[in-house]
Amino acid sequence: MNYQDFCGNESMLPTPYIRVVTKISKWEKYECIEINGFKFIYGSSIKNTESNLFEYKEIDNSSFFWALMTLYSKLSPDIFTHTQSAGNAAITDNDVKLILHFCKVHGLPFWNKKLDAAPFTNISNEEFFNDSSDKLDEMQKNILRSVIPYSQFNLFPISSLAVGLMSLRSDFLRIISYYGWENLINISLLLTPKDKKILSKMEYGSLQSSKHADINLYTPSLIGFTTQWDNQTLSLRLNCENLLHLSAYHLCLLMQSGTLGSGIIKTCPKCHKQFVANRRNQTFCHNPCTPQSFHMQKKRNNNSTERK
């Protein structure tokens, strides 16, 4: 085979393996605090000692994405506005409870102390509460060099999370409309009355059948992605800033694959994560989440309560 034949046959070109690595910020304690009248979710260490502000993780499932879409469906509709002062005023105690639960299971969806924070990027560290611009500049340089800073806490404004969820949801609805997924059980259970009104104005599946199909995923096209070579794994690594950024990547996967996979979205009673059940009678996600471990944990909790 000559050079021209090889270059002209795309199927013979190797496909690179890309690892998707995301910054995950998990803490032992989560609570809602107020700064200048705005509600923040605040994660901290119970031991009051400094730890890694985040760690790099390779997440090999989409449970966090479905958890975010489920969270959107359950939150008060009035918090979803680009006017963050109005969204902040509409936050209820139940909204806070739902977001705290998500953070306990998955970690912070993003972090930033600015009241109008851009939710697909992170700015972090305790230096936020210090007026020294030199320290802030140095902290930002460290993040760009992938040096993980230390801290005793991390936080984000709830109103900014709502803006990020709005962007993801808008693209999610475009994909649903494009493939005509609105009546699938996994999707219909997630749709709010407002979602259904938006979808009713779209022509289900019409773009897919068009020879000039064109669908804009605004969030992935605006935030961008970066890759770098990993010498340890000898692979390309795609870096995501946070779970919201990773969600935009999963929107791209949904659009490219054109499939949701089989099964029904459920919540595991042991780890409380969303998962896609392959069988209708499947209750738990996977090992180590099993009926036996769940009942043993429940028994230990009951014994602990009785001793108190």
Beta strands, then each sheet from edge to edge (+ up, - down):
strand 1: 18-24
strand 2: 29-35
strand 3: 38-44
strand 4: 51-52
strand 5: 55-57
strand 6: 150-151
strand 7: 153-157
strand 8: 226-230
strand 9: 235-240
strand 10: 264-267
strand 11: 274-277
sheet 1: 5+ 1- 9- 8+
sheet 2: 2+ 3- 7+
sheet 3: 4+ 6-
sheet 4: 10+ 11-
end
